[in-house]
Amino acid sequence: MAVYSERCLPVRRERTAAYRQRIPRFGSCLVLPVLALACNYGLQPTPPPADAPAAEVALAGAKVMIGAGDISVCGNIGDELTAQLVDSILRGNTRANVETVVFTLGDHAYPEASDEYLERCFSPSWGDTAKQIMKVIRPSLGNHDYQADRGAPYYRYFGARAGPAGKGYYSYDLGEWHLVALNSELAIDGSNAEKKEQEDWLRSDLAKHRKLCTLSYFHMPLFSSSWRRGVPAMQRLWAILYAGDVDLILNGHDHHYERFREQTPAGKVDRDRGIEQILVGTGGATLRGFRSRFGIRSRSLAPNSVVQIQGHFGVLILTLGANEYKSAFLDVEGRTWDRHGRKCH
């Protein structure tokens, strides 16, 4: 049973007395040091579109990716709802013999992805072994993962699926697509040698896998309309991805959904070779708006932002065809938003 209040996210009923003792509360909001992670401070959800039925975006013979970032907070119900949605799609696609991969865009548990919080917060939802998610998951690391011993618990939890321990970047193929998971935390907080090693690896990987269609995903966005306005340190990775003709970048970190026009690392529209960025930080953690946080006003929407959705838990579904992709945002109430598609370049 979920508890709702006017200003706070749904909160899961605790399972044991010990669990209740470990998460202090005030009303229906979690009380955590420094930041009340369960409160959304009067966020006004984006009104749903008039035509938002529960329908996927299909391409004949395509492979499917589904996922989000910013996932689990003990006590919140958002991650359980998105996990149920992902698992239901996986089971349906398995019956239809459609190969499907689950991606994550970092921050698997809050306030940090320690062994304890991964087990207490992530395992009951996305990490539930009764679900299909962990069988096909390909994660990427976020700042709340990294702050727990530079991601050591994250690497232990996901094993080989997270890439080499201590690095966290890797690539794989899905149908006609090449997929590259990167470690945005190394690009920010890594040593100069670690930054160079990831950048050199990325250039080499893209040169070895010259597919028509390529996608990269990592936690920190270069572009965002949130109060944080994106992370400039991502421009170096973007420059390599742009030079390697990558088609699509997926990010998390900011707790909303936002899609940008195809653009260069400098933020200039480029319809021929530009990269489309989709930000999906709606996996279950506290939802936030575009222009305010704790009453702080930010500037207007970022340039080239074409779709913005706030106040809705959900996941991105991608159908990857031989020379194109289609995407949609699926919320946990069964609605489909922002149907979109594009040819690879």
LINUR-V347671 format. One record per residue. N is the residue number from 1. RES is the residue in three letters. PSI is psi in whole degrees, -180 to 180 (* if undefined). BURIAL is # if it has 9 or more other ideal C-beta (glycine too) atoms within 8 Angstrom, else .. Layout:
# LINUR-V347671
n->N res->RES psi->PSI burial->BURIAL
n->N res->RES psi->PSI burial->BURIAL
This chain:
# LINUR-V347671
n->1 res->MET psi->135 burial->.
n->2 res->ALA psi->146 burial->.
n->3 res->VAL psi->129 burial->.
n->4 res->TYR psi->144 burial->.
n->5 res->SER psi->173 burial->.
n->6 res->GLU psi->-29 burial->.
n->7 res->ARG psi->1 burial->.
n->8 res->CYS psi->157 burial->#
n->9 res->LEU psi->160 burial->#
n->10 res->PRO psi->142 burial->#
n->11 res->VAL psi->132 burial->#
n->12 res->ARG psi->137 burial->#
n->13 res->ARG psi->132 burial->.
n->14 res->GLU psi->154 burial->.
n->15 res->ARG psi->-29 burial->.
n->16 res->THR psi->164 burial->.
n->17 res->ALA psi->-38 burial->.
n->18 res->ALA psi->-40 burial->.
n->19 res->TYR psi->-43 burial->#
n->20 res->ARG psi->-38 burial->.
n->21 res->GLN psi->-24 burial->.
n->22 res->ARG psi->-8 burial->.
n->23 res->ILE psi->95 burial->#
n->24 res->PRO psi->150 burial->.
n->25 res->ARG psi->158 burial->#
n->26 res->PHE psi->111 burial->.
n->27 res->GLY psi->-129 burial->.
n->28 res->SER psi->15 burial->#
n->29 res->CYS psi->140 burial->#
n->30 res->LEU psi->142 burial->#
n->31 res->VAL psi->111 burial->.
n->32 res->LEU psi->157 burial->#
n->33 res->PRO psi->136 burial->.
n->34 res->VAL psi->-47 burial->.
n->35 res->LEU psi->126 burial->.
n->36 res->ALA psi->92 burial->.
n->37 res->LEU psi->-20 burial->#
n->38 res->ALA psi->-4 burial->#
n->39 res->CYS psi->140 burial->#
n->40 res->ASN psi->8 burial->#
n->41 res->TYR psi->53 burial->#
n->42 res->GLY psi->23 burial->.
n->43 res->LEU psi->132 burial->#
n->44 res->GLN psi->109 burial->.
n->45 res->PRO psi->145 burial->.
n->46 res->THR psi->129 burial->#
n->47 res->PRO psi->139 burial->.
n->48 res->PRO psi->153 burial->.
n->49 res->PRO psi->159 burial->.
n->50 res->ALA psi->-35 burial->.
n->51 res->ASP psi->83 burial->.
n->52 res->ALA psi->58 burial->.
n->53 res->PRO psi->165 burial->.
n->54 res->ALA psi->83 burial->.
n->55 res->ALA psi->141 burial->.
n->56 res->GLU psi->168 burial->#
n->57 res->VAL psi->115 burial->#
n->58 res->ALA psi->148 burial->.
n->59 res->LEU psi->132 burial->#
n->60 res->ALA psi->129 burial->.
n->61 res->GLY psi->7 burial->.
n->62 res->ALA psi->157 burial->#
n->63 res->LYS psi->165 burial->#
n->64 res->VAL psi->140 burial->#
n->65 res->MET psi->144 burial->#
n->66 res->ILE psi->139 burial->#
n->67 res->GLY psi->-171 burial->#
n->68 res->ALA psi->178 burial->#
n->69 res->GLY psi->174 burial->#
n->70 res->ASP psi->77 burial->#
n->71 res->ILE psi->-66 burial->#
n->72 res->SER psi->128 burial->#
n->73 res->VAL psi->122 burial->#
n->74 res->CYS psi->129 burial->#
n->75 res->GLY psi->-27 burial->#
n->76 res->ASN psi->153 burial->#
n->77 res->ILE psi->-7 burial->#
n->78 res->GLY psi->-42 burial->#
n->79 res->ASP psi->-32 burial->#
n->80 res->GLU psi->-38 burial->#
n->81 res->LEU psi->-44 burial->#
n->82 res->THR psi->-35 burial->#
n->83 res->ALA psi->-41 burial->#
n->84 res->GLN psi->-39 burial->#
n->85 res->LEU psi->-48 burial->#
n->86 res->VAL psi->-45 burial->#
n->87 res->ASP psi->-38 burial->#
n->88 res->SER psi->-39 burial->.
n->89 res->ILE psi->-40 burial->#
n->90 res->LEU psi->-44 burial->#
n->91 res->ARG psi->-40 burial->#
n->92 res->GLY psi->-42 burial->.
n->93 res->ASN psi->-33 burial->#
n->94 res->THR psi->-44 burial->#
n->95 res->ARG psi->-32 burial->.
n->96 res->ALA psi->2 burial->.
n->97 res->ASN psi->41 burial->.
n->98 res->VAL psi->115 burial->#
n->99 res->GLU psi->129 burial->#
n->100 res->THR psi->137 burial->#
n->101 res->VAL psi->141 burial->#
n->102 res->VAL psi->124 burial->#
n->103 res->PHE psi->153 burial->#
n->104 res->THR psi->151 burial->#
n->105 res->LEU psi->34 burial->#
n->106 res->GLY psi->166 burial->#
n->107 res->ASP psi->71 burial->#
n->108 res->HIS psi->-23 burial->#
n->109 res->ALA psi->148 burial->#
n->110 res->TYR psi->152 burial->#
n->111 res->PRO psi->-14 burial->.
n->112 res->GLU psi->154 burial->#
n->113 res->ALA psi->62 burial->#
n->114 res->SER psi->171 burial->#
n->115 res->ASP psi->-42 burial->.
n->116 res->GLU psi->-50 burial->.
n->117 res->TYR psi->-31 burial->#
n->118 res->LEU psi->-42 burial->#
n->119 res->GLU psi->-42 burial->.
n->120 res->ARG psi->-32 burial->#
n->121 res->CYS psi->-47 burial->#
n->122 res->PHE psi->-40 burial->#
n->123 res->SER psi->-37 burial->#
n->124 res->PRO psi->-12 burial->.
n->125 res->SER psi->-93 burial->#
n->126 res->TRP psi->-29 burial->#
n->127 res->GLY psi->6 burial->#
n->128 res->ASP psi->119 burial->#
n->129 res->THR psi->-12 burial->.
n->130 res->ALA psi->-17 burial->.
n->131 res->LYS psi->170 burial->#
n->132 res->GLN psi->-8 burial->#
n->133 res->ILE psi->-50 burial->#
n->134 res->MET psi->-16 burial->#
n->135 res->LYS psi->-24 burial->.
n->136 res->VAL psi->18 burial->#
n->137 res->ILE psi->141 burial->#
n->138 res->ARG psi->93 burial->#
n->139 res->PRO psi->166 burial->#
n->140 res->SER psi->155 burial->#
n->141 res->LEU psi->139 burial->#
n->142 res->GLY psi->179 burial->#
n->143 res->ASN psi->-33 burial->#
n->144 res->HIS psi->-22 burial->#
n->145 res->ASP psi->-45 burial->#
n->146 res->TYR psi->-33 burial->#
n->147 res->GLN psi->-13 burial->.
n->148 res->ALA psi->89 burial->#
n->149 res->ASP psi->44 burial->.
n->150 res->ARG psi->31 burial->.
n->151 res->GLY psi->9 burial->#
n->152 res->ALA psi->-46 burial->#
n->153 res->PRO psi->-37 burial->#
n->154 res->TYR psi->-46 burial->#
n->155 res->TYR psi->-38 burial->#
n->156 res->ARG psi->-40 burial->.
n->157 res->TYR psi->-46 burial->#
n->158 res->PHE psi->-14 burial->#
n->159 res->GLY psi->-143 burial->.
n->160 res->ALA psi->-22 burial->.
n->161 res->ARG psi->-17 burial->.
n->162 res->ALA psi->5 burial->#
n->163 res->GLY psi->-179 burial->#
n->164 res->PRO psi->132 burial->.
n->165 res->ALA psi->136 burial->.
n->166 res->GLY psi->-17 burial->.
n->167 res->LYS psi->-60 burial->#
n->168 res->GLY psi->7 burial->#
n->169 res->TYR psi->142 burial->#
n->170 res->TYR psi->171 burial->#
n->171 res->SER psi->162 burial->#
n->172 res->TYR psi->167 burial->.
n->173 res->ASP psi->145 burial->#
n->174 res->LEU psi->107 burial->#
n->175 res->GLY psi->-127 burial->#
n->176 res->GLU psi->8 burial->#
n->177 res->TRP psi->147 burial->#
n->178 res->HIS psi->130 burial->#
n->179 res->LEU psi->133 burial->#
n->180 res->VAL psi->116 burial->#
n->181 res->ALA psi->128 burial->#
n->182 res->LEU psi->164 burial->#
n->183 res->ASN psi->96 burial->#
n->184 res->SER psi->-21 burial->#
n->185 res->GLU psi->-36 burial->#
n->186 res->LEU psi->-34 burial->#
n->187 res->ALA psi->-19 burial->#
n->188 res->ILE psi->-53 burial->#
n->189 res->ASP psi->-1 burial->.
n->190 res->GLY psi->164 burial->#
n->191 res->SER psi->166 burial->.
n->192 res->ASN psi->-38 burial->.
n->193 res->ALA psi->-40 burial->.
n->194 res->GLU psi->-40 burial->#
n->195 res->LYS psi->-47 burial->#
n->196 res->LYS psi->-40 burial->.
n->197 res->GLU psi->-44 burial->#
n->198 res->GLN psi->-43 burial->#
n->199 res->GLU psi->-43 burial->#
n->200 res->ASP psi->-42 burial->.
n->201 res->TRP psi->-42 burial->#
n->202 res->LEU psi->-46 burial->#
n->203 res->ARG psi->-44 burial->#
n->204 res->SER psi->-42 burial->.
n->205 res->ASP psi->-44 burial->#
n->206 res->LEU psi->-35 burial->#
n->207 res->ALA psi->-33 burial->.
n->208 res->LYS psi->-22 burial->.
n->209 res->HIS psi->79 burial->#
n->210 res->ARG psi->63 burial->.
n->211 res->LYS psi->157 burial->#
n->212 res->LEU psi->-37 burial->.
n->213 res->CYS psi->125 burial->#
n->214 res->THR psi->140 burial->#
n->215 res->LEU psi->142 burial->#
n->216 res->SER psi->146 burial->#
n->217 res->TYR psi->143 burial->#
n->218 res->PHE psi->172 burial->#
n->219 res->HIS psi->-55 burial->#
n->220 res->MET psi->129 burial->#
n->221 res->PRO psi->145 burial->#
n->222 res->LEU psi->-36 burial->#
n->223 res->PHE psi->137 burial->#
n->224 res->SER psi->148 burial->#
n->225 res->SER psi->9 burial->#
n->226 res->SER psi->174 burial->#
n->227 res->TRP psi->-21 burial->.
n->228 res->ARG psi->-22 burial->.
n->229 res->ARG psi->29 burial->#
n->230 res->GLY psi->175 burial->#
n->231 res->VAL psi->104 burial->#
n->232 res->PRO psi->-27 burial->.
n->233 res->ALA psi->-16 burial->.
n->234 res->MET psi->-7 burial->#
n->235 res->GLN psi->-32 burial->#
n->236 res->ARG psi->-44 burial->#
n->237 res->LEU psi->-41 burial->#
n->238 res->TRP psi->-42 burial->#
n->239 res->ALA psi->-41 burial->#
n->240 res->ILE psi->-43 burial->#
n->241 res->LEU psi->-39 burial->#
n->242 res->TYR psi->-44 burial->#
n->243 res->ALA psi->-27 burial->.
n->244 res->GLY psi->12 burial->#
n->245 res->ASP psi->36 burial->#
n->246 res->VAL psi->143 burial->#
n->247 res->ASP psi->-35 burial->#
n->248 res->LEU psi->138 burial->#
n->249 res->ILE psi->135 burial->#
n->250 res->LEU psi->137 burial->#
n->251 res->ASN psi->167 burial->#
n->252 res->GLY psi->-131 burial->#
n->253 res->HIS psi->-54 burial->#
n->254 res->ASP psi->135 burial->#
n->255 res->HIS psi->61 burial->#
n->256 res->HIS psi->-178 burial->#
n->257 res->TYR psi->136 burial->#
n->258 res->GLU psi->136 burial->#
n->259 res->ARG psi->137 burial->#
n->260 res->PHE psi->152 burial->#
n->261 res->ARG psi->161 burial->.
n->262 res->GLU psi->129 burial->#
n->263 res->GLN psi->170 burial->#
n->264 res->THR psi->171 burial->#
n->265 res->PRO psi->-22 burial->.
n->266 res->ALA psi->0 burial->.
n->267 res->GLY psi->20 burial->.
n->268 res->LYS psi->135 burial->.
n->269 res->VAL psi->132 burial->.
n->270 res->ASP psi->99 burial->#
n->271 res->ARG psi->-17 burial->.
n->272 res->ASP psi->-48 burial->.
n->273 res->ARG psi->4 burial->.
n->274 res->GLY psi->156 burial->#
n->275 res->ILE psi->133 burial->#
n->276 res->GLU psi->135 burial->#
n->277 res->GLN psi->131 burial->#
n->278 res->ILE psi->126 burial->#
n->279 res->LEU psi->125 burial->#
n->280 res->VAL psi->77 burial->#
n->281 res->GLY psi->44 burial->#
n->282 res->THR psi->27 burial->#
n->283 res->GLY psi->-10 burial->#
n->284 res->GLY psi->-20 burial->#
n->285 res->ALA psi->173 burial->#
n->286 res->THR psi->125 burial->#
n->287 res->LEU psi->142 burial->#
n->288 res->ARG psi->162 burial->#
n->289 res->GLY psi->-176 burial->#
n->290 res->PHE psi->-34 burial->#
n->291 res->ARG psi->8 burial->#
n->292 res->SER psi->150 burial->#
n->293 res->ARG psi->123 burial->#
n->294 res->PHE psi->35 burial->.
n->295 res->GLY psi->-1 burial->.
n->296 res->ILE psi->125 burial->.
n->297 res->ARG psi->138 burial->.
n->298 res->SER psi->-174 burial->#
n->299 res->ARG psi->-173 burial->.
n->300 res->SER psi->178 burial->.
n->301 res->LEU psi->148 burial->.
n->302 res->ALA psi->149 burial->#
n->303 res->PRO psi->144 burial->.
n->304 res->ASN psi->10 burial->#
n->305 res->SER psi->122 burial->#
n->306 res->VAL psi->-26 burial->.
n->307 res->VAL psi->133 burial->#
n->308 res->GLN psi->130 burial->#
n->309 res->ILE psi->126 burial->#
n->310 res->GLN psi->152 burial->#
n->311 res->GLY psi->19 burial->#
n->312 res->HIS psi->123 burial->#
n->313 res->PHE psi->144 burial->#
n->314 res->GLY psi->-176 burial->#
n->315 res->VAL psi->159 burial->#
n->316 res->LEU psi->133 burial->#
n->317 res->ILE psi->132 burial->#
n->318 res->LEU psi->132 burial->#
n->319 res->THR psi->123 burial->#
n->320 res->LEU psi->106 burial->#
n->321 res->GLY psi->-176 burial->#
n->322 res->ALA psi->-31 burial->.
n->323 res->ASN psi->21 burial->.
n->324 res->GLU psi->170 burial->#
n->325 res->TYR psi->156 burial->#
n->326 res->LYS psi->149 burial->#
n->327 res->SER psi->160 burial->#
n->328 res->ALA psi->152 burial->#
n->329 res->PHE psi->124 burial->#
n->330 res->LEU psi->121 burial->#
n->331 res->ASP psi->169 burial->#
n->332 res->VAL psi->-3 burial->#
n->333 res->GLU psi->10 burial->.
n->334 res->GLY psi->15 burial->.
n->335 res->ARG psi->150 burial->#
n->336 res->THR psi->127 burial->#
n->337 res->TRP psi->155 burial->#
n->338 res->ASP psi->55 burial->#
n->339 res->ARG psi->132 burial->#
n->340 res->HIS psi->155 burial->#
n->341 res->GLY psi->159 burial->.
n->342 res->ARG psi->147 burial->#
n->343 res->LYS psi->149 burial->.
n->344 res->CYS psi->157 burial->#
n->345 res->HIS psi->* burial->.
